[in-house]
Every structure is written in C-alpha cells, then in structure tokens.
Amino acid sequence: MVIHPEVADALAEHRPVVALESTIISHGLPRPENLRISREIEAAVRAGGAVPATVAVVDGEPHVGLGDEALERIALDGSVVKASVRDLAIVAASGGLGATTVASTAHLAAQAGIRVFATGGLGGVHRAARDTWDESADLTTLSRTPVLVVCAGVKSILDVGATLERLETLNVGVLGYRTDRFPGFYLRDSGHALYWTAPDPDYVARVLHAQDALATAGYGLVLANPIPPADELNRARHDDVLAAGLAAADRAGVRGKDVTPFLLDFFHRETHGESLRANVALVRANARLAADVASAYAA
C-alpha cells in the first residue's frame, strides 16, 4: 500500500485525516466535471482542518492519498473499474486502475490507521433483495472495520428500512447528526426514525474514544448527515423519477453493482442536473463534517 507523504506525515504526527472514496469520482459524477468536483471535496476537508486521503488502486497498487496525476487518471481514464473489497486483490494482481467503493475505501483506510471516512451515500439492501439477495458489501465490511462513515444516509434507490435492520444485526451503530430522522440521500428524511442523535463533532469524537476504551472499535459507525435544506430534491419529483428509473433499470436488465451508477445517471438526466447539484452539495457537506469530527478525535 502506498500512503501519500502528506497523509503519512499527518498520521505520524496524530493530526486529523479523512479518507475519501474514489467511485464517486469515476462512476458517480460526469466527466470532466468530476475532476474539478473531486478537488472541491478535498478542499472541503482541508477547510475543516484535516488532510484528505482519496483512496484508489493505481497500476495495481492501493493508494491512500492521491497526487494530481493519479487523481486525474481516476477521474478521466475510461479503463478505471469499480473495485470493492473482493476485487482489490484481482485489480492489484492485474496491475489495474481501480476506484474504491465505500467498502474497499473503509478497508484500506483502516489498514492505514485512518478512523474517519466521508462519502455521499452508504450502500445497502436493494429493493428486490427478497428475490435477488442483492446487498451491498458496505454493510458486512462495516461490521468488521473500525471506521466512522459520514454519509447522507443510504441512497434512496435502496430499501432503507431493510438496510437499517441489517446494520443493527451487524452491530454497526448509527447516529443522526442533529437529527432523529434517518436521511435518504437526496431527501433529508427517508421516513425512518433514529434512536441516537449527535449534537456536535465533539460528541462523535467521544463516541469513537469510547469505542476504543470498550474494545468495540472493531465495528464501524455511521454518522448520518442530512443533505443541506437548500439542496434537497422535491419529494414528489424525487419519487416520480425513482419509480421511472427503477422501471428503466429492470427493462434494461441492469443488476448488481451496475444499478447504482445507472440510477444516478438516470436521475441526472431526468432532473436536468438538479440531482447532480444535490449530490455534490451533500458530499461536500459530509467532507467538511468528517474533517470536524476527525479534528475533534485527534484533539
């Protein structure tokens, strides 16, 4: 594993570091805007006083923290593949270029000693899982990986209730950031209540330290941060586009890990870019909150 010198120095000096996934860049945002937006997300982490560590596999080597050239390749190279934990060894052995998912980013971040990770939306149980058994590896990875994932809940294209049930079964704690409602990515409220609420970053940092003291740090934590109110999609429009997108994916035979990028692209087209603006806004907000939490934890 290659750790960027800036990240390595910060870790050695016990300064705050925030891991960032790279599938947002390669598969979640359109080219070439994705390169500019990825730099904005890193800038949001820096604005919060932490060092950004975007994670990816470059020429077969897992990287924690990317230089400009590597970041450009992840953003603009059409050969980049979406790599979850199960794919890491294959991409590494083949010398490939891989963008890391929530699961693989969390795994590599933990290996590097990074405790806080920011993303857009967590993966989860798919709506047809009763028949397909389709469930994101994000959930099982968090059940054995000591990271805090700051996210805008789970993507609204998923079965939110089933995802929350699975997180409970897997011993993954869920905190709402200044909310007692679980957010639904483009929506501030997915319709599901939360038991635990975090009022500020210091509280979250205390939870992380308590995990260390109680030897429960082997399990991940989810900090669910609702999308900023001004950037939330209209609920009725969201529900209409989601229904149309799910039907289109079914007609096209889209399955497994291809469903999420298909539906994100469908939302982008059907909302004329409104969903993309929402996506960028929530990722930026999560990056800044993660930096605040990482700073509080380091202090």
C-alpha positions as CSV (number, residue, x, y, z in Angstrom):
1,M,0.0,0.0,0.0
2,V,1.3,3.4,-1.0
3,I,0.5,6.2,1.5
4,H,0.9,9.7,0.2
5,P,3.7,11.6,2.0
6,E,1.3,14.3,3.3
7,V,-1.1,11.7,4.7
8,A,1.8,9.7,6.2
9,D,3.2,12.8,7.9
10,A,-0.3,13.6,9.3
11,L,-0.8,10.1,10.6
12,A,2.7,10.0,12.2
13,E,2.0,13.3,13.9
14,H,-1.5,12.3,15.0
15,R,-3.1,15.1,13.0
16,P,-6.6,14.6,11.6
17,V,-7.0,12.7,8.3
18,V,-10.2,12.0,6.4
19,A,-10.4,9.2,3.9
20,L,-12.4,9.7,0.7
21,E,-13.7,7.1,-1.8
22,S,-13.0,7.3,-5.5
23,T,-16.0,5.7,-7.1
24,I,-17.8,9.0,-6.5
25,I,-15.2,10.5,-8.9
26,S,-15.1,7.7,-11.5
27,H,-18.7,6.4,-11.5
28,G,-20.8,8.9,-9.6
29,L,-20.1,12.1,-11.4
30,P,-19.9,13.0,-15.1
31,R,-16.6,13.7,-16.9
32,P,-14.8,16.1,-16.9
33,E,-16.6,18.0,-14.1
34,N,-15.8,15.1,-11.8
35,L,-12.1,16.1,-11.6
36,R,-13.0,19.7,-10.5
37,I,-15.6,18.4,-8.0
38,S,-13.1,15.9,-6.5
39,R,-10.7,18.7,-5.8
40,E,-13.5,20.7,-4.2
41,I,-14.3,17.8,-1.9
42,E,-10.7,17.6,-0.9
43,A,-10.7,21.3,-0.3
44,A,-13.7,21.0,2.0
45,V,-11.7,18.5,4.1
46,R,-8.8,21.0,4.3
47,A,-11.2,23.8,5.2
48,G,-12.1,21.7,8.3
49,G,-8.5,21.4,9.3
50,A,-7.9,17.8,8.2
51,V,-5.8,16.2,5.5
52,P,-7.8,14.5,2.7
53,A,-6.8,11.0,1.7
54,T,-8.6,9.9,-1.5
55,V,-8.2,6.1,-1.9
56,A,-7.8,4.2,-5.2
57,V,-5.8,1.4,-6.8
58,V,-3.3,2.8,-9.3
59,D,-1.3,0.4,-11.5
60,G,-2.0,-2.4,-9.2
61,E,-1.0,-0.6,-6.0
62,P,-3.5,0.6,-3.4
63,H,-3.0,4.3,-2.7
64,V,-4.2,6.2,0.4
65,G,-4.0,9.8,-0.7
66,L,-3.6,10.7,-4.4
67,G,-1.3,13.2,-6.2
68,D,-2.7,15.3,-9.0
69,E,-1.7,12.9,-11.8
70,A,-3.3,9.9,-10.1
71,L,-6.4,11.9,-9.3
72,E,-6.7,12.9,-13.0
73,R,-6.4,9.2,-14.1
74,I,-9.1,8.1,-11.7
75,A,-11.4,10.9,-12.9
76,L,-10.7,10.7,-16.7
77,D,-9.3,7.3,-17.6
78,G,-12.1,5.2,-19.2
79,S,-10.4,2.0,-18.1
80,V,-10.9,2.5,-14.3
81,V,-13.0,-0.2,-12.8
82,K,-15.3,-0.1,-9.7
83,A,-13.4,-2.1,-7.0
84,S,-15.0,-3.4,-3.8
85,V,-13.1,-5.4,-1.2
86,R,-13.5,-8.7,-3.2
87,D,-12.0,-7.1,-6.3
88,L,-8.9,-5.5,-4.6
89,A,-6.6,-8.5,-5.0
90,I,-7.7,-9.1,-8.6
91,V,-7.1,-5.4,-9.6
92,A,-3.8,-5.4,-7.8
93,A,-2.6,-8.6,-9.4
94,S,-3.5,-7.4,-12.8
95,G,-1.8,-4.1,-12.4
96,G,-5.1,-2.3,-13.0
97,L,-6.7,1.0,-12.2
98,G,-9.5,0.7,-9.6
99,A,-11.8,3.2,-8.0
100,T,-12.7,2.1,-4.5
101,T,-16.2,1.8,-3.1
102,V,-17.3,2.6,0.4
103,A,-16.4,-1.0,1.4
104,S,-12.9,-1.1,-0.1
105,T,-12.1,2.5,0.9
106,A,-13.1,1.7,4.5
107,H,-10.9,-1.4,4.4
108,L,-7.8,0.4,3.1
109,A,-8.3,3.4,5.3
110,A,-8.4,1.2,8.4
111,Q,-5.3,-0.6,7.2
112,A,-3.6,2.8,7.0
113,G,-4.8,3.8,10.5
114,I,-7.5,6.3,9.4
115,R,-10.6,6.4,11.6
116,V,-12.9,8.8,9.8
117,F,-14.2,8.5,6.2
118,A,-16.6,10.7,4.2
119,T,-18.7,9.7,1.3
120,G,-22.1,10.5,-0.3
121,G,-24.5,7.7,0.5
122,L,-23.9,4.3,2.1
123,G,-24.7,1.2,0.1
124,G,-27.4,-1.1,1.5
125,V,-30.1,-3.7,0.8
126,H,-31.6,-3.4,-2.6
127,R,-35.3,-3.2,-3.1
128,A,-35.6,-6.6,-4.7
129,A,-33.3,-8.3,-2.2
130,R,-36.1,-10.7,-1.1
131,D,-35.7,-12.4,-4.5
132,T,-32.1,-11.4,-5.6
133,W,-30.2,-11.4,-2.3
134,D,-28.6,-8.2,-3.5
135,E,-27.0,-6.4,-0.6
136,S,-24.0,-4.0,-0.7
137,A,-20.7,-5.2,0.7
138,D,-20.6,-1.9,2.5
139,L,-22.7,-3.4,5.3
140,T,-20.7,-6.5,6.1
141,T,-17.4,-4.6,5.7
142,L,-18.5,-2.1,8.3
143,S,-19.3,-5.0,10.7
144,R,-15.6,-5.7,11.0
145,T,-13.9,-2.4,10.1
146,P,-13.0,0.3,12.7
147,V,-14.1,3.4,10.7
148,L,-16.7,6.1,11.1
149,V,-18.5,6.7,7.8
150,V,-20.0,10.2,7.4
151,C,-22.8,9.9,4.8
152,A,-26.2,11.3,3.8
153,G,-27.8,8.1,4.9
154,V,-28.3,5.4,2.3
155,K,-29.1,6.1,-1.3
156,S,-32.9,6.5,-1.7
157,I,-32.9,3.9,-4.5
158,L,-32.4,1.2,-1.8
159,D,-34.6,-0.5,0.8
160,V,-33.9,1.9,3.6
161,G,-35.8,0.0,6.3
162,A,-34.1,-3.3,5.5
163,T,-30.7,-1.6,5.4
164,L,-31.2,-0.2,8.9
165,E,-32.3,-3.7,10.2
166,R,-29.1,-5.2,8.7
167,L,-26.9,-2.5,10.3
168,E,-28.5,-3.4,13.7
169,T,-27.9,-7.1,13.1
170,L,-24.3,-6.4,12.1
171,N,-23.6,-4.3,15.3
172,V,-23.0,-1.2,13.3
173,G,-24.1,1.9,15.3
174,V,-26.0,4.7,13.6
175,L,-26.0,8.3,14.7
176,G,-28.0,11.1,13.2
177,Y,-26.2,14.4,13.0
178,R,-28.5,16.9,14.7
179,T,-31.5,14.9,13.6
180,D,-33.6,12.0,14.8
181,R,-34.7,11.0,11.3
182,F,-32.5,8.8,9.0
183,P,-31.7,10.8,5.8
184,G,-32.3,9.4,2.4
185,F,-29.5,10.8,0.3
186,Y,-31.4,13.4,-1.9
187,L,-34.0,13.7,0.9
188,R,-33.5,14.9,4.5
189,D,-35.9,12.3,5.8
190,S,-36.2,8.8,4.5
191,G,-39.2,8.1,6.6
192,H,-37.3,6.2,9.3
193,A,-36.6,7.3,12.8
194,L,-33.2,7.1,14.6
195,Y,-32.6,6.4,18.2
196,W,-29.3,8.2,18.7
197,T,-28.5,11.8,17.8
198,A,-25.2,13.6,17.8
199,P,-25.4,17.3,18.6
200,D,-21.8,18.2,17.6
201,P,-18.5,16.8,16.4
202,D,-17.1,16.6,19.9
203,Y,-19.9,14.2,20.9
204,V,-19.0,12.0,17.9
205,A,-15.3,12.1,18.9
206,R,-16.3,11.0,22.4
207,V,-18.2,8.0,20.9
208,L,-15.1,7.0,19.0
209,H,-12.9,7.2,22.1
210,A,-15.5,5.2,24.0
211,Q,-15.3,2.5,21.3
212,D,-11.6,2.3,21.8
213,A,-12.0,2.0,25.6
214,L,-14.7,-0.6,25.4
215,A,-13.0,-2.7,22.7
216,T,-15.9,-2.3,20.3
217,A,-13.8,-0.4,17.8
218,G,-13.8,-3.5,15.5
219,Y,-17.2,-2.4,14.4
220,G,-17.9,0.6,12.2
221,L,-20.1,3.5,12.9
222,V,-22.4,5.5,10.6
223,L,-22.9,9.2,11.1
224,A,-25.9,10.2,9.0
225,N,-25.8,13.8,8.0
226,P,-28.9,15.1,6.1
227,I,-28.4,17.0,2.9
228,P,-28.5,20.8,3.4
229,P,-32.1,22.0,3.3
230,A,-31.5,24.3,0.3
231,D,-30.2,21.4,-1.7
232,E,-32.8,18.8,-1.0
233,L,-34.8,17.5,-4.0
234,N,-38.6,18.0,-4.2
235,R,-40.0,14.8,-2.7
236,A,-42.8,14.3,-5.2
237,R,-40.4,14.8,-8.1
238,H,-37.8,12.5,-6.5
239,D,-40.4,9.7,-6.1
240,D,-41.6,10.0,-9.7
241,V,-38.0,9.9,-11.1
242,L,-37.1,7.0,-8.8
243,A,-40.1,4.9,-10.0
244,A,-39.3,5.6,-13.6
245,G,-35.6,4.8,-13.0
246,L,-36.2,1.5,-11.3
247,A,-38.6,0.5,-14.2
248,A,-35.9,1.5,-16.8
249,A,-33.2,-0.5,-15.0
250,D,-35.5,-3.5,-14.9
251,R,-36.2,-3.2,-18.6
252,A,-32.5,-2.9,-19.4
253,G,-31.6,-5.9,-17.3
254,V,-29.3,-3.8,-15.0
255,R,-28.2,-5.8,-12.0
256,G,-25.8,-5.8,-9.1
257,K,-23.2,-3.1,-8.8
258,D,-24.3,-1.5,-12.1
259,V,-27.7,-0.5,-10.6
260,T,-26.4,2.5,-8.6
261,P,-24.4,4.3,-11.4
262,F,-27.3,3.6,-13.8
263,L,-29.9,5.2,-11.5
264,L,-27.6,8.1,-10.6
265,D,-27.2,8.8,-14.3
266,F,-30.9,8.5,-14.8
267,F,-31.6,11.0,-12.0
268,H,-29.1,13.4,-13.5
269,R,-30.8,13.3,-16.9
270,E,-34.4,13.4,-15.7
271,T,-33.8,16.2,-13.2
272,H,-31.8,18.2,-15.7
273,G,-28.7,18.3,-13.4
274,E,-30.6,19.1,-10.2
275,S,-29.7,15.7,-8.7
276,L,-26.1,16.2,-9.6
277,R,-26.0,19.6,-7.8
278,A,-27.6,17.9,-4.8
279,N,-25.1,15.0,-4.9
280,V,-22.1,17.4,-4.9
281,A,-23.6,19.5,-2.1
282,L,-24.2,16.6,0.2
283,V,-20.7,15.1,-0.4
284,R,-19.1,18.5,0.3
285,A,-21.1,18.9,3.5
286,N,-20.1,15.3,4.6
287,A,-16.5,16.0,3.9
288,R,-16.5,19.1,6.0
289,L,-18.3,17.4,8.9
290,A,-15.9,14.5,8.7
291,A,-13.0,16.9,9.0
292,D,-14.6,18.5,12.0
293,V,-15.0,15.1,13.6
294,A,-11.5,13.9,12.8
295,S,-10.1,17.2,14.3
296,A,-12.1,16.6,17.5
297,Y,-11.0,13.0,17.7
298,A,-7.3,13.9,17.1
299,A,-7.5,16.6,19.8
